[in-house]
Amino acid sequence: MTLVVVPVRYPLTKHSRKTLKRAIEVARDRDAAMTILHVDLYQNGKKVTRIDLKNAVERAFGPLDNARYVVRTGFLVEESILDEVAAEDADVVVIGSERASRLRRLFRRFTNNPDIEAFLRDHLECEIITVERQRA
């Protein structure tokens, strides 16, 4: 079964809801399972549970079939996202434009290729869908 991974903030921001909405559409169109991921930063000391995340998502979108809720803890959000994508062998990652920009900056530090979409396609064999932030 196809797997869609979507990283979101908790509590859900307007942009996280928009990104999640797109991921839900992609998952339904492809009859895919979905992993909804939130990363708690060690340095922030906050503890979000899977139940917190699930309840927030279901309040916004209702119950979701084939959805798995994951909360990871790490020092870098971007690294934790990449770890989850690799560990789950995701087929599609739906990501907000702000997070995509941060991933690009992180990649520039470690590689000569700032094209995260190409890197993920080549090394993790997954499709990247970037959701643009709404302009005011």
N, C-alpha and C positions, 0 to 999 in steps of 0.2 A: 504494500500500500504506500502511496505517496505520502511524504511527511512535509508539512509546512511548519517552520519555526518563526515565531513572531516575538521579539523582545519588546517589553512595555515598561513604562514607569508605574510605580505605585506610590500614592494613589494615582489612578488613571488621569493623565492630562488630556486636554482637548486633542493634542497631536497623537498621543498614544491611542485614544479612541478611534481616530481616523485611520491610523496604521492597522489597528486590530480589525476594524471594519473591512479594510481591504484584504487582510489575511483570511477572514471568514469567507469572503467572496471567492477568493482563490481556492480555499479548501473545499468549498461546496462545488465549485465548477469542476474541480479535479477529483472529487470524491476522495479527499485526502484526510488523513489524521492531522491534528494540529497540536503543537507544543507552544503554550503561552508561557514566556520566560520573563521573570523579573530577577534582576541582580541586586542584592544587598551589598553595599560596600562595607568591608570590615571597619574602615576608619570612621564611618558614620554611626556605628553602634546601633542601628535600627534593626528590628527583627520583624520582617514580614513573613507570614506563614502562607502555605499553599491555600489554606481556607480563606485567608484575607484576600488573596489574589482572585481566587475563584468567585467569591462573593461579589467583589467589585466588578468583575467581568460579567457575571450573570445579572447584576443590577443594570448594567448598561446594555446588554445584548440578549438577555434571557439564557436559558440552558443551552449549551453547545454540545452537539454530538461529536464523538471522536476527539474530544479536547483533553489534553493533559496539561496540568498546571505545575510549573517548576519554579522554585525559588533557589537560586544559587548565591553563594557568598564569595566575594573576591575583592581584590585590590583594584582591578581595572575592569570596568563594565565590558569594554570591547573584547578583552581577552576571554572573559567568562562566556560571552556570546559565541566567540569562535570555538571555544571548548565544547559548548553544548551542540553547536552545529556539527562539529566533527564526531562527537561521541554518539549522536543520534543518527548520523549519516543522513542529514536532512536533504531533501530534494529541492526545496524552495525556502528562501529566507525573505520575509517581508519586513522591511526596516524603514524607520523614519529617516528623512533626509538629514536631520541633525546628527543622528547616530552614525549614518553613513559617512558624513564628513569627518567625524571623530575617528572612525575606523581608517579612513584614508590617511589622516595625519599619523596615526599609530603605525600604519604600514610604511609610510615614508621613512620612519625612524629605523625600520628593520630591513627594508628592501629598497631597491632602486625603482620599483614599480608601484606607483601610488594607485593603480587601478585595482581596487579591492574586488570589484565584480569579476574581473578576469582571473585574479588570484584564486578566488573561491571556486570559480568554474573549473580552473585547471587543477587545483589541489584537493578540493573537496567535492567537486562535481555537483555543484548546486547552482540553482538559478537565484538571482537577486532581484527583488522588486523593491524599488525605492518609492516611498510615499512622500510627496512634497508637502511642506508646511503650507497652510492656507495663509495667504497674504491679507493683511487688514485693510 
